[in-house]
Amino acid sequence: MRNPPQRRRSLGPVSPKRLYRNLSVRLRGGEPHSPCESECPNRQCKTTPNYKSLWEAVENEDTLAVQCLLSKDRAAGGGGEKGDKREKEREREKGVNRVSEQGLVPLDVAALTHNSPLLHVLIKGGARHNPNLCCPSAWSTKLDALVALAGQRVEEWREEVLEKVGAGPQGQADAQRQLRVWTLRQQLYWRMRERFHLTVLPGPPSYVSLLVTSATSLFVSFTEPTDSTTGLVTRYKVEWSISPTFRPLCGSAFVLDTKSLFFNITGLQSGVQYYVRVSAYNVKGWGPAQSSSPVCAAPSSWRECSGVKLRSRQQEAGVRRLLEQIREPHYRGYCIENSRQQGTGKRLSVSRGLKQLFHSATKFVRLLQRGVYLAAVFYHKDNILLTADDQIPLVEIQSCSTSVTQDFLWFAKLSCAWQQVPWLQQALSSSLSSSSSLLQNRHYILRAVAQLQSSLGTLDLGQVYYEPLKDRHGNVLLVTLRECAPPPHPPDPPLHWTPLSRMEKNRHRTPLLPEPTAVDTLNEQLKEKLSYHRRGIQRAQPGLYVGVLKLSSSVDQIRVLVPQKMPNLLCHARVRHNYHVSREEWAWLQSLTVVGQPVIGGSEDRDQASTDGPVLEEFVRALRAAVTALLTKLSIPLYRAYQYRVYTQELLQFGDQLSLLLLLPPSEDFSASPSPRPMDWVQDPTLTLPLQIFELVHFWAYERDFLSQYCQAWVRLELDSHLSQQALREALDSREVQEAKERLGHITQLLQSLDLMWREARWITDVLQYVRLKHNAGMAQLGRLMGGEPPIPETIPEEEEGKDNPYPAFRTLSHKSQRARGSLTCMWSSAVAVVVQ
């Protein structure tokens, strides 16, 4: 068959059409334009007309053109220094707020024509109201004058066009253009006047919410009026006062962005009740004001209550100063001096250089042979970085026994400070002949890490998986995971990106061994591990949460129960979007810890406890609903939930807009099984993480800078401490012993100060001290918070045992039934205290 006819390709710059066009332009005396310059104007003319000014686009009510012009002005004012930016911002505001010859500003056109899209675009661009026209009478007079002026100008230009009939088309062009402009203006002014007469005063905002957000601020949010009045609301006014009559007025503010209906009132006096109201405005004036709900609120903070723990938040600055002190030249560390001595006389041997010349540096392991290995999982969306053998990059930690699992916590902290690997590897080079197995194992781990870093071309290998993978063959696999975008240039030939689905197909085709290895387990559970890593680095939404601390202890460690959807936070439920807790709300929680106070059981007691104020009533209602949802998720029965306690020593704050109110189980409620398992029967899947690993995952999500700086300082000081101890053991004369003691004392002092900062930030260690207490000092019974008591296990109907109880409120029982309630008892293992420390 003959080949089908193909379309002739363009010859680019030398095509006949382009040559003819350029030649014709040069013959006419013009300059040839580039393709972009010639095509862009035509494209713009097809989409939006080419307006000469912003006012021309506003008068034509072309919202798209106004948005394009404002974005161009914003982009033109984006560069330069701060002073230049401010000047350009002022010039831009002058342009969008420039008063026309007729005494109008662009916002007047949008407001009077009821053009809501144009109004939002102008407000977003910085448009303001007309400073000269405020009252409705002035507007009525102004619009009548504009309509009369436009009619007069239309008649004048129409007569001008008739006079120039004999002058030809060129003579009539200017007059016809002015006639069209004033005809459009006449129609616009007439429509503005008609809409103005139809406009009525806006109604009050439908709902105004008032929240306490700090000891000196209140947050006001409101919704637009729901009545069917005619007219666009162009701004809102927020007023606050210490008097219900709003006389005198403490302050007021305008909300100009009608899409963001909220305002944060700052600079208030703590403990003073403030009344707030909001009113709407259109061209007819201000409508009636709407009081807030609750009517008043006092700025306060839970920190003002007595008997609370005030945790300092200056640990990051202290760790930063300590890290800078370690990096200074006068730091008396063993690693610094030793690395300097090796750096001056360090020479690369010829034999080693020839060996590296003939052997590739990227040696990945294919088969496991009873040892410890390190795997790095790099992924982007659904693609995985694999080697030439379609395997995950894997290297062996050479000459390292399976006891490396004892140093797993050290490796987890190293994963937060990968940039310190070259420094640590150089410092450990002098201890290769040491008999210390700890230093040798760490040297082998660092060498494997460095090999992976050089092979993958990056220092950051990601975060370590929360536990090593083991198999029956005696292999131990340490896994790191990192989400990164593929580089613009393809990696080295041994590495390539492969979809996860194709990887699973290839895995199903390969025959499985009778006993799967650790790599097989990794490939089989790769989706779960990627999901764990994605969710582990995501922060929770801002707000106040209630969480529960469920622990399980074994011989060697304590594990924490966390949800699979968010493993960086305890099992939780959201109370409200406002993360702040006021003094009145926290004082109510503290009142439940009073020993001897009768348990709230009747409806009268419940109403009295929850109606001390509208703000407190809403807080109690939201807190009870969140506790109910949390207990339902974890399938905790009523008789067991009654024994839980509320931690009232402090409000746990993570970041700037996230806080957690914690529920603690009874001191007997611990599992002493050697292999604790997650709770599979609950509604939401859960995980049990080791306590120290959970802390690293938690701080990496919410305090990443602090954790990174702490781990950098800790790995350096900890290694320096071991090397200084080794130098002290190897010292021969008294002078060397004295120098080694001074150096070790200096490093120990720095390490102790670093540990103090870390303990101050570790909130979970303080909570564990209260978990072990059998009395309720500093804690409130959950039954008092919920307003009743649960039924005893014997009275629970059989049909309700397998169902989810909505927990509306605990039932009231007599004291005799309360004494008859059974309890589950467990004991702490002997290693619990050591693990906590």
N, C-alpha and C positions, 0 to 999 in steps of 0.2 A: 504493500500500500504506500501511496505517496504521503509524505509528511503534510499535515494540515498547515495552512498558511498561518504564519506567526505575525504578531503585531510588531511593527518596526519600532525599535527602541529610540528614545530621544537621544540626540547626540550631546546633550548637556549644553555647556557654554558655546559650542560651535554649531549648534543646530541652525538650519537655514532660517527658521522663523525668528530666532533670537538675533541672528546676525542682521536680518532685514530690519528688525525693530530698533536695534542699537544704531544702525547706520542711518535710519530715518530720523532718529532723535538727534544725532550729531549734525546731520545736514540742516535741521531746523535751529541749531544753535543751542540745544539743551544738553543736559548731562544724563547719561543712562542711569536708570535706577536699578537697584537690586531687586530680586524677586520678592523679597519680604516687603520692601517699601512699596512695590507696585500692587501687591495683593492685599495688604492690610487695609488701606483705605476703602477698597471696594467691599471687603468683608465687613468693615464697620458700617458702611452705608447700608448694606443689606439688613443688618440687625438693628442698629439704632441710628437715627439721624445725627448728623454732625452739628451739634449745637455749639454756638459761639461762647456761651456762658452758662453757668448753673441756673440762673434765673430763667433763661429761655426754656430749659428742660423742665423746670418746675411749673412754669405757666402752661406748658403743654401737658403737664401731669404724666410725664414719661418716667415712671418709677425706675425702670431698668437703666435709662440714661443717667438719672440722678445718682444711682448707686455706682455706676461706672465712673462718673466724674469725681465723686467723693473718694472712691478707692484710689484713683490716680493721685488726688491731692494727698491722701494719707501715705501712699508709697513715696511720693516726692519728698514728704517731710520725715521719712523714716531714718535717713542717714544723718551723719554729723554728730557733733558733741551734744552734751545736755543743753547748753545754752542755745545752740542752734535749733535743737528739737523744740524747745519751748517757744522760740520765736516763730518757727514754722507752724507750730500748733496754734499759736495765736492768729497767724495769718489765715490759716485754714478756717478757724472759727469765724474770723471776720468775713470770709467769703460765704460761708453757709448762713451767716447771720447778717449779711449786708442788707441795709435798708434800700429799697428801690426808690425811683423817682416819685412813685405814687405813695410812698410811706408804708410799704408792706415788707415783711420778711418772708422767707420761704415757708416757715412753719404756719403762717397765716393761711396760705393757700390750701395746705393739706387739712388743717383743722376746719376751715369754713366750707370746704367741699366734701367733708366727711370721707376723705380718702385715707383709709387706715394703713394700707401698705406704704404709701408715700410718707405718712406721718412717722412710722417706725423707722424707715430708712433715714429720714432727716434727723430724728432724735438720736439714732445711733451715730450719725455723723457729727453730732455736737450742736444741733440747732436749738435755739432758745426762743422764748416768746417775744412778742413785740413790746419794747419798753415804752412806747408812746401811747398805745391803745390798751386800756385796762378795763374800763367800765362798759357795759352794754350800750349806753347812750352814745358814747364816743364811737363805738363800732357801727351803730346804725347810721349816724351822721356820715361817717367815713365811707361806708359802702354806697350810700345814696350819692355822695359826691363822685365816687369812682364810676358808678354807672352813668351818671350824667356826663362826666368827662369823656368816657369812652364813646358815648353816643355822639358827642360833639366832634371828637376827632375822626370818627368814622365818616360823618357828613363832610368834614373838611377835606379829607383825602379822597372821598368819592368825587367831590367837585374838582379836585386837582387832577384826577384821572381823566375826567371829561374834558378839561381844558387842554390836556396834552394828547388828545386823540390824533391830531395831525402831526405830532412830533415823531411818530413811529414807535416801534416796539421798544427801542432802547431808551427813549425818553420817558415812556410810561413804566419802565421796570421798577424804578425806585418808588414811585407813587403807588403802584399796585402792591409792592411788597409791604409798604407801610399800611395800606388799606387792609391787607390780610392780617397783619399783626394786630391792629386795633379792633378788627372784627372778632378775632379770637379772644382778645381781652374783654371786649364788651360781653361776649357770651359767658366768659369766666366770671366777671364781676356780677353779672346778673344772677348766675347760679349761686355764687357765694352769698349774695344778699337773700335769695330765696331760702337757702339752707340755714342762714343765720336766723331768720324769722321763725323757722320751724324748730330751732334748737331750744331746749329747755334746760334748766339747771340739772346737773347730774344728781343721782341718788347717792346715798351713803354706801361705802364699801360693804359688800355682803357679809364679810367675816374678817375680824381683826384678831390675830393671835399675838400674845405677849409671852415671851420666854426670858428667863434669866440665864444669861450666857457667861457671866463672870461676876466678880465682886464689884465691878464698876460699870457694867454695861447691860443693856436689855436689847432683845431682838424682836422686832415687830415685822410680822408678815400679814398680808391682807390680800383679798381678792377683789376684782373689779365689781362695780354695781351690777346687779342682776335685773334691775327694772328695765323696761322697754322705752326709756326716754331717748329722744333724738339728740344726737350730738356726740362727738368724740371727746373722751377724757384725755387731756393733754399732759396732766401732771397731778400729783397727789401731795398733800401736806400732812406731815406727822408732827403732832404737838404733844408735849409732856409737861406735867406740873405735879407738885406735891399736894395740890388741893383738888378735890373733886369738881370744883367749879372752874378750874383752870385760870384762877386769878390769885396770885400772879402766875405768869407763864414762865416756866424754867427754860424752855427752848423749843425751837421748831426747825423743821428741815423739809426740803422739797425732794420728792422722788420724781425725776424727769423721765427715766426709762420706764415706760408703761408696760414693758415685757417682764421686768424684774421688780415685782411688787414686794419688796422687803426693805428694811432699813435697820441698821445697827446703831443704837443710841449709846454713845460712849461718854466717859468723863462724869459719871454719876457718883453720888455719895452712897457708900455701902450702908445697908441697913435701913434706908429711907424708902418709904412707899411712894411710888410714882404712878400717876394716872396718865394714860395714853389714849389719844383719839386720832382718827385719820379721816380726811375729807378729800373729795375729788373736785377737779376744776375743768371747765371748758370755757368757750368764749363768752358764755353768759354769766360766768362767775363761779364762786365756790358753792358747792352743795352742802347739805347737812353732814355733820361729823358723826362718825361711828365709834363708840367706845370699844376698848379692847376687851378680850375675854381671856383671862380674868380682867376685871376693871383696873386693878392695880397690882404691882409687884415690887418687891424690894431687892435690889442687886445684892447678892451675897454669895458666899462660897462655902463648901463643906470644910475647907481648911480653917475656917473661923471657929469651928466647934472644938470643944475641949476633949482631950484624950485621944486625938487622932495622930497618926504618924505622918509627919511632913517629910516626904522623900525629896532629897535634893536632886536637882536636874542639871548639875554642873559637872557630871562625871565626864562628859565628852571633852570639855575644856581641860579638865585635869589630865585625862589620858593623852590629849594632844600635847600638852606641855611636857609630860613625861617622855613621850615618844621623841620630841625634839631634843630633850636632854640626852637621850640615848644616842642620837645621831651626831651629837656634837663631838668635836675632836678630843676634848678633855675628859670624855667619858672613860672611867677606869674599868673597862671591861676586858675580859680575856680574849674575846673574839676579835676585838678591834686591833689590839697590839699584835696578835698573832697573824692576822690577815695582812697587816702592813709589812711585817717581816717577810712573809712569803711573796707579797706583791712586788718587792724590789728585785729579788733574785729569782723570780719564777721564769723557768725556761721550758719550752716544749721539747721533749726528746724527739730525736729523728725517727726512732723505731715506732713510737706512737703516731707520729704524723704519717708515716708510710702505711701503717695499719688502717688509719682512718681514710686514707686515699683509696684503698682497694676494697673497703667494706662500707656499705651504706649505713648512714646514721639512723635510718628509719627501719628498725627491726621490730616488726610486730609479731606477736605470738599467734600461732594457729591452733595448736593443741595444748591442753593443760596437762602438766606432769607433776602433780602433787606438790604444790607450792602456793605462794601468795602472788596475786596478780593485780594489776591496776588497769581499769577500763575507763575510757572517757567517751561519754555519749553526747555528741553535738547534734542538735536538731533545729530545724526551722519549719514551723507549721507541721506538715506530715512528711518531711524529708529527713533522712538520717545520713550522717557522714560515715562512710564505710571505706575500708581499705580495698586494695586490688583484689583480695580474696573474698570480697563481699562480707566482711566481718567488721565488727566494731573495733576501733583501735585498742589494742591490748598489749601491754608490756609486762614483763616479769620483774618482780622485786627480788633480785638475785640473792641467794645465800641467806634467805630470811625464813625462819620457821613460822609455823602457824600461830605462834604467840604474838604476832603483830596485832591481833585483835585487842590485846591489852593496851596498845598505843592508838586505838581507834579514835579516842577523844582528842588526842594530840593531832591526829591527821585531820579530824573534823575542824579544829581550830585553824590548822594550816590552810584549809580550803577557803578561809576568809582572808588569807594574807598570802596569795600566790606570788606576789612581787618580792617576797622575802626569800624565795627558794634559792636564787643564786648566792645571796649573802650567807645563808645557812649552809649551803653546800661547800662554800669556800672555808667557812669556819670549821667545819667538820673534817676537812681534808687532813688536818694534823692528827686526828684521833683515830686513824685507820688501824694503827697498831695497838690500840687500847683494848683491854680485856673486857670492857663494859659492853654487855650485849645490848643495852638500851641505846648507846651511841651508835653501835654498828647497825642495828636495825633501822634507826632513823637515817643513817647515811644511805642505806640501800633504798629506802623509800624516797629520799630526796633525789637519788640518781634516777630512779624510775620516773619520777615526776618531771625531772629535767629532760629526760628522753622524750616523754610525751609532749612537752612544751616545744621542744625543737622540731619534732616531727609534724605537729599540728600548726606550728608557726604562731603561737600565742602563749602568753603567760597565764591567762585566765582559763582554767580547766573547769570552772563551774563549781557547783555545790555538791558535797558528798551525799550519797544516799544514806538514810538514817541507820542502816545496819549492813554489815558485810554479808555477802552471799557465800554459803558453804554447800558442799556436796559430800557424798559418801566416799569419794576418792581422796579426801584430804585436801582439797583445793579451797582456797579462800580468795574471794574476788571483792576488791574495793571499787566502787562505782562512783563516778562523778558525772553530773548532768549539767548541761549549759544550753540555753536557747540563744542562738546567734544567727544573724542573717548571712547568707552566702556571700563571699567576697565578690567584688566586680570582676576580678580575674579568676579563672578556674584554678583550683589548688594543684598541687603536684600530681603527676600521673598516678601514683599509688592511691590517692584519695579521690573520692567522688561522692556526690549526693544521690541518694536512692530513695524513692518513695517507700513509705512504711508498708504499704500493701504489697508491693513487689517483694520486699524482704520477707514478709510472712508467707507468700507463695513459695519462695525458694526454701524456706524453712520446712514447710509441709512436704516438699518433694524429697528432702534428704532423709535417709533412714535414721530413726532414733536409736540411741544406745539403750541397753537394758537399764542402766543407771544414768540418768541425765547429769551432766556436769553443771558447774556454776554458770558457764557461758550459755548453756541451753536454758537454764532457768532465767537468765537475764533476757534472752531473746523471746522467751515465752511470755514473760511478764513486762515486756518493754512498754506497752501502752499504759499499764498501771503506774509504772515508774515515771513516765513522762507526764502523766496527769498529776501525780504527786508533786513533781517539781513545778509545774505551771501553777498549781493552786498554792503551793508553799510560798511563792514570792508575791502573791497578790494580797493586797491589803483589804481589810473589811471596810464596808461603807461607814462613813462618819455617823456617830450616834452613841447612845448609852446602851450597853448590853448587860445582861445577867448571864454569868457563866458558872459552871460547876467543876470542881476539882475532884476528879476520880483517879485514884492512884492504885497501883498494884505493885507489891513488893516481892522480890525474889531474893535469892541468896546474894547476888552480886550487884543488883541495881534496882532502881525504882523507875517505873514506867507510868506515863501520863496518858490518859484517854483524850483523844482529839478527834474531831470530825474529818472524814476524808475530803470533804469539799473545801476545808480551810484548815490544814494541819498546823498553821502557825498561831492558832488561837484555841483556847479550851472550848469544850462543847458549850454553846451559847445560844441565846435568843435575844433579839433586839427589843429594847424597852421603848425607845423613842428616838427621833432624829437629833434631838438636842443632847449633846454629850455632857453638858455641865449639870452638876448637882448643887442645889442651893443649900444654905445653912439650915433652913426650916426642914427641908426634905431629909437631910442627914440627921438632924436632931430627932426627927420622928423615928428613924431607924435605931438610933442610940437609945431611945426610950423603951424599945422592946427588949433591951438587954438588962433592964433593972430586975434584980432578983427579988422575988416575992410579989411581983405584979401579977394580978390574975390574968389568966389566959383569955383573950378576947373570944367569946363564943356566941353570945346572943346578938341579935340584930341591932339592939340599941348600942352595944359596945362597938360593934363594927362601924356604925354610923358616926359614933363619937370619935373613933380613931381616924376616920377618913374624911371628915368634914370640918377639920380645923381651918380650912381655907380652900378656895377653889383650885389654887395651884397644887396644894398638897393632895387634894382629892384626885386630881388628874394623874399625879405621880403614882399614888397608891394603886389606882385602877390599872394603869399601864404596867406597873411592876408585877402585880398579881397575874395579869394576862401573860406576861413574858415568862414568869416562873411556871405557870400552867403549861405553856407550850414547850418549855424546856423539859419538864418532867415527863410530858407525853412523848417527846422524841426519844428519851432514854428509857422509857417503859419502867419508870420507878414507881412501885406501888405506893398507895397513900400511907399505909402504916410505916413504910420505910422513909418516905419523904418527910414525915413529921420530925424525924430525928436529925435532919439536916439543919445547918446553922448558917446564918448570914454573917459574913466577915465585915465588921464595922470599924476596923482600925484605920482603913484608908480606902480611897477610891483609886483603883488601878487605872492609870492613864498611859496610853500608848500613842506616841506621836502628839499631834496637836488637836485632833478632833475625834478621838476614840477613847472611851472609858469603859471600865468593866466593874460591875458589882458582883462579888464572888460568893457562891454557895459552897460550904464545906461539909463533907460527910461526917458522920459521927466517928469518934476515935476508934471504934471497934470495926468499922466497915472497911477492912482492907483484905485483899486477897494475898495469901501467902503461898500460892502455887508456884512451883519452880519455873513454869513456862506460861506466863499470863497471856491471854488471848483477847482480841478485841471483842466487843459486844456485838455479836452477829444478829441478835434478836431485835435490836432497836430499829426504829424507822429509818434513820439516816446512818449509812455505814460509817464506822469509826476505825481508828488506828490507835495502837499503843506505842508511843515513842519513848525511848529512854529520856530520863529527866534532863540530862545535860544536852542531849541532841535537840530536845524541844526548845530549850533556852536559846540555842544557836539559831534554830529556824525562826523562832519568834523575834529575836533581836535583829536578825537579818532582814526581816520584812518591815519592821517598824522603827528600828534604830540602826540602820545599816552603817552609817558613818561611824557611830560610836563603836559598834562591834568590830568593824574593820580595823580601826586604830587600836582597839584593845588587843586584838589577835596579833597584830604586827608587833606591838610592844611585848606581848606575853611570849611569843615563840622566840624572840631574841633574848629576852631576859632568862627564860627557862633554860635554853641551850647554854647561855653564858654561865648560868649557875652550875650546870652539870660539868662543864669544862673547867670551871674554877675549882670545883670539888676534886676533879681528877688531878689538876695541877697541885692542889694541896697534898693529895696522897703521894704524888711523885716528887715532892720537894725533898732536897737532900740536906742542905745546910739551914741554919737558923734564919738567914736573910731571906731565902726563898720561901720559907715557911711563913715569915712575918708578912711578906708581900702578898702571898696567896691568901692569908687570913684577912688582910685589909681589903683585898679585891673582893673576896667572897662576902665579907660583911657589907660592903658597899652595894653589891648586886642584890644581896638578900634584902636590904633595906628598900631598894627600889621595887623589888618584887612584892614585898609586903604592902607598900603603898598602892601598887597596882591592884593587888587583891582586895584591898579595902574599897577602892572605887568600884570594882566588879561586884562585891557583896552589896554595896549600896544600891546598885542597879538591879540586882537579882531579887525581884519581889517575891518569887516563888519560895525562896528559902525562908523568908519571914512568915509566909503563909503556912508552911509546913510546921512551924513551931506551934501554931494554934490548932492545927489538925490533930496533933498528938494530945492536946489537952482534953480531959474528960469533963471539966466544967466549962461553962459558957461565958467566961470572962472575956470581954471584948467581942462577943458574938451574940447574935439574936436568934432565938428559935424560929424556924420557918413557920411553925404553927401560929405563932403570934402575928407574923407578917400576913399570913393568909386569912386569919380571922377565925380559927376553929381548930378542931382536932380530927385526925383520921379514924376510921374504924379499926378495931383490932383484927388481926389476921383471921380469927375464928369466925368473925361476923361478915366477912366478904362473901357475897353470893358466888356460887360456882360459875354462873353464866357470865359474871363480870371479870373473872380472873384473866381471861384471854383477850379482853377488849381494852381499847384505849379509853381511859377515863378522862373526861375533859377537865377535871379538878376545878369546879367552880368555886368551892370553898371547903375547908376541912369540916367534918362533922364534929359536934360537941358530944363528949362522953363524960361520964361521972368519974370521980377520982378512983373509985374501986376498979372500973374498967381500965383506967389508965395504968394502975399498978399491975393489972393482969396482962398487959401488953408484953409480948416476948421480944427478944432482941437477939441479933446475930453477933457472935463474938469471934474475933480473929486476933492474932498476935503479930507484932512487928518482928521481923527477923533481926538477927544480930548485926547484919551489915547495913542496916538502914541508915544509922547515924553517920557511918563512914561515907556512904554515897552522897548524903546531903551535904556534908562538908566539902 
